Amino acid sequence: MALTISVVPVGDGWAVRSDGFDNDMLFQAGAKAELAARDLARRSADGGRGAEVAIFLRDGALAGRFVYPAMDRELELISA
């Protein structure tokens, strides 16, 4: 199952939330929160577990969704 990561507004800032970790990561700027979420997703995919990042606006609307397919480690070894 893919890791789900969300960027959501919290007070005056933004939170990165996931079923993959216990505590939210908090940021003052939405752009920094998005970069952190996408980096976590990329690392998860590189490690073999796909991930999806959902970015939400302050009004609750979905602003964007990014899918990171799991890297197939066997193919990586064969092509090297």
C-alpha angles and dihedrals in degrees: 000000000000122000111251117214124181133191109207136170116257118181107305093340144045135261132209109213132182142165084231097071137036103228133047120246108229127211135176093216126053092216091059091048091051092049091050092049093049091047091052090049092049091050091048092051092047088053092054103265117105119227141198126206120202119191117202128197124227090262091056096254119138107252098181146343127210125192122204112192117213114265111243102229093194092058090047091055093046094050094048 
